[in-house]
Amino acid sequence: MLKPKGTFRGGDSSCLLTQIIDNSDAIRAFDAVYFYTNGDVAVAVAAYPLGGVVVEICDAYGHAMSPTKASNYDAPDATIDTSVNPFGVTVGSDNETDDGVVARVDIDPQSIYSGDIEAAETVGTTVSSNKPGCWMDLADQRTLDETTATRTIGTGGQMGGLGTDPSDSGNILCYIHESEFFTLGKVLAET
């Protein structure tokens, strides 16, 4: 998962966008997401620009959904999965027209995260990913693909690396490098 670690500006302030979750999607807090397909929140995939990172999942009335307070939300078709941490939500096939479950997404490219890497990979193996200045893609919405790390100008990657997380040596500190909102023109020019 992509755990928030503050911002380049210091503190925890970020730029949040609240948007409905795409029908039938399964999302957890700290998942990377994008809006590219139809404007709704969908889990990120490798190589697409990122919309941001989910910080909270809410019902149509803005109440944060909770695995311990099912009565705190009104989304009859949403299923909460408490077997994962943070808990996950799978919305119904009519979420966009009926239930209205939304995600609050941090879209700020200056937010910093501690990113898990794929289990079989090691920080620092590819182009010194343990040091600042490389870019890499996601393996999925929750993990970085360390093997895609590059320092070649113009090739880019979804996330920018800031080196090993000092509080978790198996993670890389990172930020959104290819953003749907802040660098899309540059990303499209590179493709």
C-alpha positions as CSV (number, residue, x, y, z in Angstrom):
1,M,0.0,0.0,0.0
2,L,1.0,3.6,-0.4
3,K,1.2,5.0,3.2
4,P,1.1,8.8,3.5
5,K,4.3,10.3,4.9
6,G,3.6,14.0,4.6
7,T,4.4,16.4,1.8
8,F,7.3,18.3,0.2
9,R,5.9,21.4,1.8
10,G,5.9,19.8,5.3
11,G,2.9,18.8,7.3
12,D,-0.1,16.7,6.1
13,S,-2.0,19.2,3.9
14,S,-3.0,17.9,0.5
15,C,-5.3,18.5,-2.4
16,L,-8.3,16.2,-2.1
17,L,-10.9,15.4,-4.8
18,T,-14.1,13.5,-3.8
19,Q,-15.4,11.4,-6.7
20,I,-17.8,8.4,-7.1
21,I,-16.3,5.0,-7.4
22,D,-16.7,3.1,-10.7
23,N,-19.4,0.4,-10.6
24,S,-18.4,-3.0,-9.2
25,D,-14.8,-1.8,-8.2
26,A,-13.0,-3.1,-5.1
27,I,-11.0,-0.3,-3.5
28,R,-9.1,0.1,-0.2
29,A,-7.7,3.2,1.5
30,F,-4.1,3.9,0.2
31,D,-4.8,2.4,-3.2
32,A,-3.5,4.3,-6.2
33,V,-6.4,5.2,-8.5
34,Y,-7.1,7.0,-11.8
35,F,-10.0,8.7,-13.5
36,Y,-8.9,8.1,-17.1
37,T,-11.6,5.6,-18.3
38,N,-14.8,7.5,-17.6
39,G,-14.1,10.1,-14.9
40,D,-15.0,7.8,-12.0
41,V,-12.5,6.4,-9.5
42,A,-10.9,3.2,-10.7
43,V,-8.0,1.2,-9.3
44,A,-4.7,2.2,-11.0
45,V,-2.9,0.0,-13.5
46,A,0.7,0.0,-14.6
47,A,1.8,2.7,-17.1
48,Y,-1.3,4.9,-17.0
49,P,-1.1,8.4,-15.4
50,L,-2.3,8.4,-11.8
51,G,-5.2,10.4,-10.4
52,G,-4.0,10.0,-6.8
53,V,-4.2,7.9,-3.7
54,V,-7.4,7.1,-1.8
55,V,-7.4,8.5,1.7
56,E,-11.0,7.7,2.7
57,I,-14.1,5.9,1.4
58,C,-17.4,7.5,2.2
59,D,-21.1,6.9,1.6
60,A,-23.3,9.2,-0.6
61,Y,-23.8,11.5,2.4
62,G,-20.1,12.0,3.2
63,H,-19.9,9.7,6.2
64,A,-16.7,7.7,6.4
65,M,-17.4,4.0,5.9
66,S,-16.1,1.8,8.8
67,P,-15.8,-1.9,9.2
68,T,-17.0,-1.7,12.8
69,K,-19.9,0.7,12.3
70,A,-21.9,-0.7,9.4
71,S,-24.9,1.5,10.4
72,N,-22.7,4.5,9.8
73,Y,-23.3,4.3,6.1
74,D,-26.1,3.9,3.6
75,A,-24.9,1.7,0.7
76,P,-26.9,-1.5,0.6
77,D,-24.9,-3.0,-2.3
78,A,-21.4,-2.2,-0.9
79,T,-19.6,-5.1,0.7
80,I,-16.9,-4.3,3.3
81,D,-14.0,-6.7,3.5
82,T,-12.5,-6.7,7.0
83,S,-10.0,-9.5,6.2
84,V,-7.6,-6.9,4.8
85,N,-5.9,-3.9,6.4
86,P,-6.9,-1.3,5.7
87,F,-10.4,-2.7,5.1
88,G,-11.7,-2.8,1.6
89,V,-15.0,-2.0,-0.1
90,T,-16.5,-3.5,-3.2
91,V,-19.3,-1.3,-4.5
92,G,-22.3,-2.6,-6.3
93,S,-22.9,-2.7,-10.0
94,D,-25.3,0.3,-9.6
95,N,-23.0,2.4,-7.5
96,E,-23.0,5.3,-9.9
97,T,-26.8,5.5,-10.2
98,D,-27.9,4.2,-6.8
99,D,-25.6,3.9,-3.8
100,G,-23.1,6.7,-4.5
101,V,-20.1,5.4,-2.6
102,V,-17.2,7.9,-3.1
103,A,-13.5,8.0,-2.5
104,R,-11.6,11.0,-1.2
105,V,-8.5,11.0,-3.3
106,D,-5.2,12.9,-2.6
107,I,-4.3,14.2,-6.1
108,D,-1.4,16.4,-4.9
109,P,1.9,15.5,-6.6
110,Q,3.7,16.9,-3.6
111,S,2.4,14.3,-1.3
112,I,4.9,11.7,-0.2
113,Y,4.2,8.0,0.4
114,S,6.0,5.0,1.7
115,G,5.4,2.5,-1.1
116,D,5.6,-1.3,-0.7
117,I,7.5,-3.0,-3.4
118,E,6.6,-6.4,-4.9
119,A,7.4,-9.2,-2.5
120,A,10.0,-10.9,-4.7
121,E,11.9,-7.6,-5.3
122,T,14.5,-5.8,-3.2
123,V,15.0,-2.0,-2.7
124,G,18.2,-0.8,-4.5
125,T,18.5,-3.6,-7.0
126,T,17.6,-1.6,-10.1
127,V,19.5,1.6,-10.9
128,S,20.0,2.4,-7.2
129,S,16.3,2.7,-6.4
130,N,17.3,3.1,-2.8
131,K,18.5,6.6,-3.6
132,P,16.6,9.7,-4.8
133,G,16.0,10.5,-8.5
134,C,14.6,7.4,-10.2
135,W,11.1,6.8,-11.6
136,M,9.1,3.5,-11.6
137,D,5.7,2.1,-12.4
138,L,3.3,0.4,-10.1
139,A,3.0,-3.4,-10.2
140,D,-0.7,-2.9,-9.1
141,Q,-2.7,-0.3,-7.2
142,R,-0.8,-1.1,-4.0
143,T,2.8,-1.9,-4.8
144,L,5.7,-0.4,-6.7
145,D,7.5,-2.5,-9.4
146,E,11.2,-2.0,-8.5
147,T,12.3,-3.7,-11.7
148,T,10.9,-0.8,-13.8
149,A,13.0,1.8,-12.0
150,T,14.8,4.0,-14.5
151,R,17.0,7.1,-14.5
152,T,16.7,7.7,-18.2
153,I,15.3,11.1,-19.0
154,G,12.2,11.0,-21.1
155,T,11.2,7.5,-20.1
156,G,9.5,8.4,-16.8
157,G,7.4,6.3,-14.5
158,Q,4.2,6.6,-12.6
159,M,6.0,7.3,-9.3
160,G,9.1,9.3,-8.5
161,G,11.5,7.7,-6.0
162,L,13.0,9.5,-3.0
163,G,15.1,6.6,-1.7
164,T,14.6,4.0,1.0
165,D,12.1,4.8,3.7
166,P,14.2,5.2,6.8
167,S,11.3,3.8,8.9
168,D,10.8,0.7,6.7
169,S,13.9,-0.5,4.7
170,G,11.7,-2.7,2.5
171,N,9.8,0.4,1.1
172,I,10.6,3.3,-1.1
173,L,9.6,6.9,-0.4
174,C,7.8,8.1,-3.5
175,Y,5.5,10.7,-5.0
176,I,3.2,10.8,-8.0
177,H,5.3,11.6,-11.0
178,E,2.9,11.0,-13.9
179,S,-0.3,12.8,-12.7
180,E,-3.6,13.0,-14.6
181,F,-4.0,16.5,-13.3
182,F,-0.6,18.1,-13.1
183,T,1.6,16.6,-15.8
184,L,-0.7,15.0,-18.3
185,G,0.4,17.1,-21.2
186,K,4.0,16.1,-20.6
187,V,3.0,12.4,-20.2
188,L,1.0,12.4,-23.5
189,A,3.9,14.1,-25.3
190,E,6.3,11.3,-24.2
191,T,4.0,8.5,-25.5
